[in-house]
Amino acid sequence: MTAEPVIDTQESPAAAVVAPPTVRASLSPSRAADFKTCPLLYRFRSIDRLPERPTPEQARGTLVHAVLERLFDLPAAARTPQSAGDLVAPQWDRLVTEQPELAALFAEGDTAGLADFLRSAAALLEGYFAVEDPRRLEPAEREALISAVVDDELLIRGYLDRLDVAPDGALRVVDYKTGGAPREAFEARALFQLKFYALVLWRTRGVVPRVLRLLYLKDAEVCDYSPDADELLRFERTVVALWQAIEQATERQDFRPRPSRLCDWCSHQALCPSFGGTPPPFPATGPGDPLTDARSRPIAPGADE
């Protein structure tokens, strides 16, 4: 397999990805996880592009990520729990301005509900400070879009919460999780996402990240994992095989549901055969631009958090 860099620097979520002419598809870790979890969920999100209403849990995760990103804009000495707490309300106001649908999470005049929500976000920030001291950190990148081409035709890309670079050039990929620390099976799901990022970094920078770090803010726990080149090579083959399975399902218009405990958080039960529903007709125009594999944060608790 071959790989070449496409984008290796921080970009805004709306930035266009300029891919080589051979590239005909893209895949993000969230969309790959959707297909692994339930092929029909992948179809609903990536092909039908069905809307999903945000939940308070998802919104809280988005808010906490936003606060932690802005925290590192402050001088090192000012990155205190108090400063982080002071960012919560302004960042929520910004998010609601950018995503007006978030305002619908609380009934008009429900100031008590909103206050409880903001306090719950601040509590997760306390979990962050229990496991890290941001005054001692200077991240190289935050909320950075990275991407690479594998197998000559597939663009893989994703957004890093944070990338730390040591003086010796070693890389540490950090991902914030606002849910509790999961059991082993769900931890593997989270590591799948980080291995995706590690593969992109290896292919674009020639360096295997030394550490993939999951920070579980609710439980104030840290999970570190160290991949190697052989493992990432195997993972690359897995990603390509996964995309080939997606292509076959698309060609056959055959995306079957895979019921699991994650169905409890699915927004599309009314259209799912496993719950007595009927999916909409398969789009006549297909999945649209194969390079517009939109980012999906937040996603259902358990699938990401």
Long-range contacts (C-beta under 8 A, 24 or more apart in sequence): 1-150, 1-151, 1-152, 1-236, 1-237, 1-240, 2-149, 2-150, 2-151, 2-152, 3-148, 3-149, 3-150, 3-203, 3-204, 3-236, 4-148, 4-149, 4-203, 5-148, 5-203, 5-204, 5-205, 6-147, 6-148, 6-149, 6-155, 6-157, 6-204, 7-145, 7-146, 7-147, 7-157, 8-146, 8-147, 8-204, 8-205, 9-141, 9-144, 10-141, 10-142, 10-143, 10-144, 10-145, 11-144, 11-145, 13-145, 13-159, 13-295, 15-145, 17-145, 17-147, 17-155, 17-157, 17-291, 19-149, 19-155, 19-291, 20-149, 22-149, 22-152, 22-153, 23-149, 23-152, 23-153, 23-154, 23-155, 23-291, 24-153, 24-290, 25-153, 25-154, 25-155, 25-243, 25-247, 25-290, 25-291, 26-147, 26-154, 26-155, 26-156, 26-157, 26-290, 26-291, 26-292, 26-293, 27-154, 27-155, 27-156, 27-157, 27-239, 27-242, 27-243, 27-246, 27-293, 28-156, 28-157, 28-158, 28-196, 28-293, 28-294, 28-295, 28-296, 29-158, 29-192, 29-193, 29-196, 29-197, 30-158, 30-193, 30-295, 30-296, 30-297, 30-299, 30-304, 31-293, 31-296, 32-192, 32-196, 32-239, 32-242, 32-243, 33-189, 33-192, 33-193, 33-303, 33-304, 34-303, 35-242, 35-245, 35-246, 36-192, 36-242, 37-258, 37-260, 37-262, 37-303, 38-257, 38-258, 38-259, 38-260, 38-262, 38-263, 38-266, 39-249, 39-255, 39-256, 39-257, 39-258, 40-255, 40-256, 40-257, 40-258, 40-268, 40-272, 40-273, 40-279, 41-257, 41-266, 41-268, 42-246, 42-255, 43-249, 43-255, 43-279, 44-268, 44-271, 44-279, 45-296, 46-287, 46-293, 47-250, 47-255, 47-282, 47-283, 47-286, 47-287, 47-288, 48-279, 48-280, 48-283, 49-288, 50-267, 50-268, 50-271, 52-267, 52-268, 53-101, 53-104, 53-267, 54-99, 54-101, 54-102, 54-105, 54-298, 55-105, 55-265, 55-301, 56-105, 56-117, 57-178, 57-179, 57-298, 57-301, 57-305, 58-298, 58-299, 58-300, 58-301, 59-95, 59-102, 59-105, 59-117, 59-298, 60-117, 60-120, 60-121, 60-124, 60-178, 61-178, 61-179, 61-297, 61-298, 61-301, 61-304, 61-305, 62-95, 62-297, 62-298, 63-88, 63-91, 63-92, 63-95, 63-121, 64-121, 64-124, 64-125, 64-128, 64-176, 64-178, 64-217, 65-143, 65-161, 65-176, 65-178, 65-297, 66-91, 66-94, 66-95, 67-91, 67-121, 67-125, 68-125, 68-128, 68-161, 68-162, 68-176, 69-142, 69-143, 69-161, 71-134, 72-134, 72-137, 72-138, 72-139, 72-142, 76-134, 76-135, 76-136, 76-138, 77-135, 79-134, 79-135, 80-135, 81-125, 81-126, 81-129, 84-122, 84-125, 84-128, 84-129, 85-122, 85-125, 88-118, 88-121, 88-122, 88-125, 89-118, 92-118, 92-121, 124-178, 124-217, 124-218, 125-217, 127-216, 127-217, 127-218, 127-219, 127-220, 128-176, 128-215, 128-217, 130-220, 131-215, 131-217, 131-220, 131-221, 131-222, 132-215, 137-164, 139-163, 139-164, 139-174, 140-164, 140-165, 146-197, 146-200, 146-201, 146-204, 147-200, 147-204, 148-199, 148-200, 148-203, 148-204, 150-199, 150-203, 150-236, 150-239, 150-240, 151-240, 154-239, 154-240, 154-243, 155-291, 156-196, 156-199, 156-200, 156-239, 157-200, 157-293, 158-193, 158-196, 158-197, 158-200, 158-295, 159-295, 159-297, 160-197, 163-201, 166-210, 169-207, 170-207, 170-209, 170-210, 170-211, 171-201, 171-205, 171-207, 171-208, 171-209, 171-210, 171-211, 172-209, 172-210, 172-211, 172-212, 172-213, 173-197, 173-198, 173-201, 173-209, 173-211, 173-212, 173-213, 174-213, 174-215, 175-212, 175-213, 175-214, 175-215, 176-215, 176-217, 177-214, 177-215, 177-216, 177-217, 177-218, 177-304, 177-305, 178-217, 178-218, 178-305, 179-216, 179-218, 179-301, 179-302, 179-305, 180-216, 180-218, 180-219, 181-216, 181-218, 181-219, 181-221, 181-223, 182-302, 186-302, 187-214, 187-223, 189-303, 190-214, 190-223, 190-304, 191-223, 191-225, 193-304, 194-225, 195-227, 195-231, 195-232, 195-235, 196-235, 196-239, 198-227, 198-232, 198-235, 199-232, 199-235, 199-236, 199-239, 202-229, 202-232, 203-236, 208-232, 250-286, 250-287, 253-282, 255-279, 261-302, 262-300, 262-302, 262-303, 265-300, 265-301, 265-302, 265-303, 266-300
